[in-house]
Amino acid sequence: MYNYVVTAHKSSSVVSATRGSISSPDETNLVLNKFSRIEIYTLVPGGLKSFKDVPVYGRIAAMQIYRPRGRDTDLLFVATDQQQYFVISYDEKQHQLITETKGNMELRVGQVPPTGMMSALDPFCRLIGLIAYQGIFTVIPIVTIDNGKNRTELKILSMVFLYNSEIPTLAILYADVHNHHVSIKIYFIKIKEKEFAPGPSFKEELDDTTEFLIAVPKGGFLAVASKHITYYDNNFKSRTILLKHKTAMRGVAAVDDDGSRYLLGDIFGTLYLLIIPDIGDLYTHTLGKISVPQCLLYLDHSYVFVGSHFGDSQLIRLRQTPNEQGVLLDVLDTFINLSPIVDFCVVNLERQGQGHIITCSGGTKDGSLRIIRNGVGITEQAVMEMPGITGVWSLRPYYDSPCDDTLVISLIGETRVLRLEEGEELQEVDEYFGFDMSQSTIATRNLVGNLLVQVTQYQVRLIDLDNRRLVSQWDPPHNSKITVADINPSQVVIAISGGILIYFQVQGMELVKINQRKLQYEIACMSINPLDPIHPESSSIVAIGLWTVVGVQVLRLPTLEIIADQPLEGASMTRSVLLSTFENNHYLLAALGDGQLFHFILDPTTGRLSERKQLSLGTQPVMLTSFTSNGLSHVFAASDRPTVIYSSNKKLLYSNVNTKDVTYMCPFKPASMTTSLVITHEGGLTIGSIDEIQKLHIRTILLNEMPRRICHQESTHTLGILTIRLNSNNEEENLRYFKILDDQTFEFYDSFEMQPNEDVHSLTSVKFDVKEDSPEYYVVGTSFIVQGETDASKGRILVFQVERNEMICKLRLIHQKEMKGAIYSCGPFGGKLLASINGMVSVFEWKATEDGNADLIPICSNKDFSLALRVVSRGHFVLVGDLFRSISLLAYKESDKDNRSLEVIAKDNNPHWISSVEAFDDDEFIASDSTNYDFITFRKNDDTTDEDERRKLETHGFFHLGDSVNQIRHGSLAMNVSETEPVGISSELLYCTSSGAIGVIASIPEQKFKFLKKLEVSIDKVIGSIGDLSHKEWRSMRKGNKLYEARGFIDGDLIESFLDRSRSEMVQIAEECDMKVDELLKIVEELTRIH
């Protein structure tokens, strides 16, 4: 059992943020901590621009930005939860982040603070202070100072360096672990003496709800509590402002350098402005609603970044005057965040063989459902039957028109034209200006000067749109035919039989032949797409593909001199070439008849082709067409597996289109539609609108409640969800709900309110009969919250039926059963119900009663658990994830109706804190450890004859993910199963995490594993890591102070980073693996298709 683990959606929760000038002294950068990634953005007019996104081989526990003397840009200090730290800067010559220094604070003995590592930066950049272990304060550069007193008595809540230019001064907010009273201690940091000296005594009484401190530049600090905020000056004289409502502040940002104004955001998404006048009372303004903040950061010029864990992060701008709603802020941009994902389900909503993930995301007021699917969607708006299409183009009424009004469709032996008439309906016309409708069209386009060109096998026709007539034409020599052509706004290039390439320019109303050249072979395809933004209406080069030899050539215009001749490895001929520009980089793309795509960086001046890459887009010929969406250049690759090619951060990316077998495509932009296109297939054409171009598409259904569980019921076309609602007084009610909504429109139909103090834990859809047409029921598991109880003593199993017809869709509670504990997990079990109640796992049968109703009857149980948090079944096997005792495998046995049992047949005796479990098959299983953030795989030990050994689940593999996994389920984001066959994947699981990540676990054969492990080691060796952290250690399982190297897993994120490397690095990696670069590229590109 070997597995490939890869991230499909990166962690999106923002843990912390800081601001500085890393990329340039004149630029403002936003730096985000996203658990094990650092994202850096540059503030530009109107928003944020992505600058760097780098993985960190560790969970980032602290991050500070500072500028030492003599530097004109800032440095970034980063510490991990394993007490490693490093400092990085940006090297403008290398265009990359480099590690300046690194170190380790790890101690053999030491207790990590319950609140995690804390850090503080001295305002005068003399030191960075950290509390990595309880009671120990560490200074960077490394000087460890132990205050030696009350090491176990203090619970550190917050710490800040005060603005004292004479000596670094630290204020610590702490709670006494015995009486929970909160107080503050002040210390002086004497670096030379390595002393942690007591500072002035703080004797003021604090509210026990005080959560954190804020250092104020003009002296003193703020103490923030749930009901008030107090400012203490250098002499500890205080001024306090009472808050209107009890709350908890989660983000703070200084607006001014002198600290006279602060932004504060609370757990309910309210943004406040706190003003500290030199004299007089503090006062606040309520500015408006934002996402619930994890952090706030004032950038510049009224721009504020809101980093969130429970909702989407935002870029907002503060207003001088309120808008019509009285709000003093504008949301300029939103950054999608899925965290925390507490549950998800996989459904095939569009019935196209592609899985959609629906997540329970977010919390408090920002709770939502997120519908996630892979690839680019096309929404059909019109479908026409028209077999035999050989090409399609859109035309404008005049050259400068922003909209299209005509579709030209080429068929075998004829051309048909559709025009938008009044009412925006496409109508077929018998004649179209000077078009030859009796021949197939090879190419057509609008030209400058309100001209139009049509190319057929027998003519190049130049048409005057103003006068609607043919003004110039060119006929090929006798016995010759035009075989291929391409047109731009001022040039035409054609090929005629015999391998002759002919170049025309449009001069006035004349089509002027400029040059021709006979090539060695017949010409298969060509492109004269303009690349120079200064001359967008003409090209200085033409790219061609030839028959007989597999390759591309680049010729200079007007001389037709060959300046590049690039062979392509392949068994099929070049069928389509395209010159294209992405993010100011020029590319030559070439596609073969067997679905292979090559692309190169192109220098249009010299014709030099570099950074060759190859991937497979399908198995049939690929036709390339350029189009724009939201002002950006893209390429549509029509094939049996159509793909959109786009660029992000100077890297070409590929998104599957959610349709199949496309032969041709053209952009089509009528006045009434945005970003639409026409695609053709064997039976006709489809006109539709296209999604925003990106890898994953995420739709948000706001709930304004916290979703906890989700389940799909296919027979009623509904989704069931469990939620928690907050009331208008900003306090959590003890009200939970079960709700149903439509699985297509997501319209809410009905809800059921739980009893007071009743919590919701589990949800499933079950049939109480093995017959295919038997009714489905929703089952909800609950518990009752009783103050003082550690384990719930009471809960309910609720059985609902959905009554749905054309008029209504209602929930009906048909049965409830009280249980002695919390129903943490439940699921279908062969016409029965499987449930875990505290430390017991039970099977229930649905039996009719004498009064005509039905009852859930427990038929067997097993009490061999501490807290059975998760149960899943496969056939007659039951897999149990115990929160404290790892996993167990049970077997359901039934000799007759009076002899039924759940027996433990094997279990893992190692201590793991299990958060989720799933079965690969009958013999192999996976679990996630919530404490150490590991994946562990197990398998039955059937090979031994020793009965004791057979009762042990063998640990086969482990892998440190570095994130808390909440759910694992079977499913796939790929279009269909056959797409994964080339890479040898036998099964796929999906997982979700607290940080908002979605990942794939794909089972691979041993031979593939060995190859990928070698590749993994080679990539790590060549590219290294930020902070010089060890990848091997990062993915190892940690038990105490011991590390166990990852086993049975491949780090797919590292493998797929190969695609981001430079050509020279790829060559090094390929040499390490004894392979050719293009072979490696093909393998890794195929792996990316599983997500």
ABEGO torsion letter per residue (X at the ends): XBBBBBBABBBABBABBBBBBAABAABBBBBBBBGABBBBBBBBBGEBBBABBBBBBEBBABBBBBBBBGBABBBBBBBBAAGBBBBBBBBAAAGBBBBABBBBABBABEBBBAAEBBBBBBAAGABBBBBABBGBBBBOBBBBBBAGBGAAABBBABBBBBBBAABBBBBBBBBBAAAGBBBBBBBBBBAAAGBBBBBBBBABBBBAABABBBBBAAEEBBBBBAABBBBBBAAGBBBBBBBABBBBBABBBBABAAGABBBBBBAAGBBBBBBBBABEBBBBBBAEBBBBBABBBBAEGGBBBBBBAABBBBBBBBBABBBAAGBABBBABBBBBAOBBABBBBBBAAGAGBBBBBBBBEBEAABBBBBBBBEBBBBBABBBBBBGBAEBBBBBABAABABBABBBBBBBGBBBBBBBBBGGBBBBBABBEABBAABBBABBBBBBGGBBBBBBAABBBBBBAAAGBBABBBBBBBGBBBABBBBBAABBBBBBBGGBBBBBBBBEABBBBABBBBBABBBABBBABBABAABAABBABBBBBBBGBBEBBBBBOAAGBBABBBBBBEABBBABBBBBBBGGBBBBBBBBAAGBBBBBBBBAAAGBBBGBBBBBAEABBBBBBBBBBGGBBBBBBBBABBBBBBBBGGBBBBBBBBBBGBABBBBBBBAABBGBBBBBBAAEBBBBBBBBBBABBBBBBBAGBBBABBBBBAAAGBBBBBBBBBBAAGBBBABBBBBBBBAAAGBBABBBBBBBGBBBABBBBBBABABAABBBBBBBBBBBBBBGBABBABBBBBBBBBBBBAABBBBBBABBBBBBEBBABBBBBGGBBBBBBEABBBBBBBBBBAAGBBBBBBABBBAABABBABBBBBEABBBBBBAAAEBBBBBBBBABAABBBBBBABBBABBBBBABBBBABAABBBBBBAAAGBBBBBBBBAABABAAAAABBBBABBBBAGBBBABBBBEBABABAAAAAAAGBABBBBBBBAAGBBBBBBBBBAAAAAAAAAAAAAAAAAAEBBGGBBAAAAABBBBEABBBBBBGBBBAAAAAAAAABBAAAAAAAAAAAGBBAAAAAAAAAAAAAAX
